[in-house]
């Protein structure tokens, strides 16, 4: 019998079961609760938010993660039916979201992808680094957490509190966990034919100032696959854009008119 911990949902913000369900799939720092709260702040004004947490000892496959997202979402709906469901994937979570859409697209009414790490395999130095990573001494891995932060975000756009939360998130996973998730990213592929059949609106957010991945180009590439895309470019943001002081996901959704009008039932 496996002794691995199963992924689970947390509710980082005030819960309101009359609001649409918002499933947030964060990046590789998904074990850092403080960071998740920063990334999702403001969404409680219109959503009942659930964040997907992958325990550090979960070293399983993409299929396992996808099945857990679907099962957890269905469990939420069995407890309380919802008028609509949003799926949002950021970075590593963007890859999970794409795979979820390929397997069960009809479960969600709106989709949001933020700096999706589906572009990982097109960055040669990241691919090479992920191959060499297993031979990296553990002490250097700890140091690399500090080195990685400027690649993830522009530090002048973070508050001291947010900067500390990002650092703790980056350094929270053991080396073995980071190694396994990098290998997942290296081997990640999508079925464009399946994604081209997704009829729901898809909001694609890409940071122009991303120093880690070509996120702006990836958003535009994915927009050519989905039938009903909207593309938003954040002109000054880095990869971890949701941690930045002047980036708020809820405000972006409002500005892009990406919210489903509430039903009478949800207002009662």
GIFEN-V553766 format. One record per residue. N is the residue number from 1. OMEGA is omega as a letter, one per 20 degrees, with the letter a starting at -180 (999 if undefined). BURIAL is + if it has 24 or more other C-alpha atoms within 12 Angstrom, else -. D_LAST is the distance of its C-alpha to the last C-alpha in Angstrom with 1 decimal. Layout:
{{N,OMEGA,BURIAL,D_LAST} {N,OMEGA,BURIAL,D_LAST}}
//
This chain:
{{1,a,-,46.4} {2,r,-,44.7} {3,a,-,44.0} {4,r,-,41.8} {5,r,-,38.4} {6,r,-,35.5} {7,a,+,33.0} {8,r,+,29.6} {9,r,+,26.3} {10,r,+,25.5} {11,a,+,22.3} {12,a,+,23.9} {13,r,+,21.0} {14,a,-,18.0} {15,r,-,15.8} {16,a,-,12.1} {17,r,+,11.5} {18,a,+,8.1} {19,r,+,10.5} {20,r,+,13.4} {21,a,+,16.4} {22,a,+,19.4} {23,a,+,22.8} {24,r,+,25.4} {25,a,+,29.1} {26,a,+,31.3} {27,a,+,35.0} {28,r,+,38.0} {29,a,+,37.1} {30,r,+,34.0} {31,a,+,35.2} {32,a,+,34.7} {33,a,+,31.4} {34,r,+,32.0} {35,r,+,32.6} {36,r,+,29.4} {37,r,+,27.4} {38,a,+,29.2} {39,a,+,28.6} {40,a,+,24.8} {41,a,+,24.1} {42,a,+,21.5} {43,a,+,19.6} {44,r,+,17.1} {45,a,-,15.6} {46,a,+,14.0} {47,r,+,15.0} {48,a,+,15.5} {49,r,+,19.3} {50,r,+,22.0} {51,a,+,25.6} {52,r,+,28.5} {53,r,+,31.4} {54,r,+,34.8} {55,a,+,37.1} {56,a,+,40.5} {57,r,-,42.3} {58,a,+,40.5} {59,a,+,43.3} {60,a,+,42.2} {61,r,-,41.7} {62,a,+,39.2} {63,r,-,38.5} {64,a,-,37.6} {65,r,+,35.2} {66,a,+,33.6} {67,r,+,33.3} {68,r,+,31.6} {69,a,+,29.0} {70,a,+,28.1} {71,r,-,28.3} {72,r,+,26.2} {73,r,+,23.4} {74,r,-,23.6} {75,r,-,23.4} {76,a,+,20.2} {77,r,+,18.7} {78,r,-,20.2} {79,a,-,18.5} {80,r,-,14.9} {81,a,-,14.6} {82,r,+,13.3} {83,r,+,12.6} {84,a,+,15.6} {85,r,+,18.3} {86,r,+,20.6} {87,a,+,24.2} {88,r,+,26.1} {89,a,+,29.8} {90,r,+,32.0} {91,r,+,35.8} {92,r,+,36.7} {93,r,+,33.1} {94,r,+,33.4} {95,r,+,36.1} {96,a,+,34.0} {97,r,+,31.2} {98,r,+,33.8} {99,r,+,35.0} {100,r,+,31.6} {101,r,+,31.1} {102,a,+,34.5} {103,a,+,33.7} {104,a,+,30.1} {105,a,+,28.9} {106,a,-,26.3} {107,a,+,24.2} {108,a,+,22.8} {109,r,+,21.2} {110,a,+,22.6} {111,r,+,25.7} {112,r,+,27.1} {113,a,+,30.7} {114,r,+,32.2} {115,a,+,36.0} {116,r,+,36.3} {117,r,+,39.3} {118,r,+,40.2} {119,a,+,42.9} {120,a,+,44.7} {121,r,+,47.5} {122,r,-,48.5} {123,a,-,49.4} {124,a,-,52.9} {125,r,-,53.2} {126,r,-,50.0} {127,r,+,51.2} {128,r,-,54.5} {129,a,-,53.0} {130,r,+,50.9} {131,a,-,54.1} {132,a,-,56.1} {133,a,+,53.3} {134,a,-,54.5} {135,r,-,57.8} {136,r,-,56.3} {137,a,-,57.4} {138,a,-,54.6} {139,r,-,55.6} {140,r,-,55.3} {141,r,+,51.8} {142,r,-,50.8} {143,a,-,52.3} {144,r,-,50.7} {145,r,+,47.3} {146,a,-,48.3} {147,a,-,49.9} {148,a,+,46.8} {149,r,+,44.4} {150,r,+,45.9} {151,a,+,45.6} {152,a,+,41.9} {153,r,+,41.0} {154,a,+,42.7} {155,a,+,43.2} {156,r,-,43.2} {157,r,+,39.5} {158,r,+,38.5} {159,r,-,38.1} {160,r,-,40.4} {161,a,-,37.5} {162,r,+,36.3} {163,r,+,39.9} {164,r,-,40.4} {165,r,+,37.2} {166,r,+,38.4} {167,r,+,41.9} {168,r,+,40.6} {169,a,+,38.5} {170,a,+,41.5} {171,a,+,43.8} {172,a,+,41.6} {173,r,+,42.6} {174,a,+,46.1} {175,a,+,48.6} {176,r,-,48.5} {177,r,+,44.7} {178,r,+,45.1} {179,a,+,48.1} {180,a,+,46.2} {181,r,+,43.2} {182,r,+,45.6} {183,r,+,47.3} {184,r,+,44.1} {185,a,+,43.5} {186,a,+,47.2} {187,a,-,46.8} {188,r,+,43.4} {189,r,-,43.3} {190,r,+,40.8} {191,a,-,41.1} {192,r,-,40.6} {193,r,-,40.7} {194,a,-,37.6} {195,r,+,35.7} {196,r,+,36.7} {197,r,-,34.7} {198,a,+,31.4} {199,a,-,29.4} {200,r,+,26.3} {201,r,+,26.5} {202,r,+,28.3} {203,a,+,28.5} {204,a,+,31.9} {205,a,+,32.6} {206,r,+,36.2} {207,r,+,38.0} {208,a,+,41.2} {209,r,+,42.8} {210,a,+,42.3} {211,a,+,45.6} {212,a,+,44.8} {213,r,+,43.7} {214,a,+,43.9} {215,r,+,40.1} {216,r,+,40.1} {217,r,+,42.5} {218,r,+,40.5} {219,r,+,37.3} {220,r,+,39.3} {221,r,-,41.0} {222,r,+,37.7} {223,r,+,36.5} {224,a,-,39.4} {225,a,+,38.2} {226,a,+,34.5} {227,a,-,34.0} {228,a,-,31.0} {229,r,+,31.7} {230,a,+,30.9} {231,r,+,33.4} {232,r,+,33.0} {233,r,+,36.1} {234,a,+,36.1} {235,a,-,39.5} {236,a,+,40.3} {237,r,+,38.5} {238,a,+,40.0} {239,a,+,39.0} {240,a,+,36.6} {241,a,+,34.8} {242,r,+,31.5} {243,a,+,33.5} {244,a,+,34.8} {245,a,+,33.8} {246,r,-,32.9} {247,a,+,31.0} {248,a,+,27.3} {249,a,+,25.6} {250,r,+,22.2} {251,r,-,24.2} {252,r,+,26.1} {253,r,+,23.1} {254,a,-,21.9} {255,a,-,25.5} {256,a,-,25.9} {257,a,-,22.7} {258,r,+,22.1} {259,r,+,18.3} {260,a,+,16.4} {261,a,-,14.1} {262,r,-,10.4} {263,r,-,9.0} {264,a,-,6.4} {265,a,-,5.3} {266,a,-,5.6} {267,a,-,3.8} {268,999,-,0.0}}
//
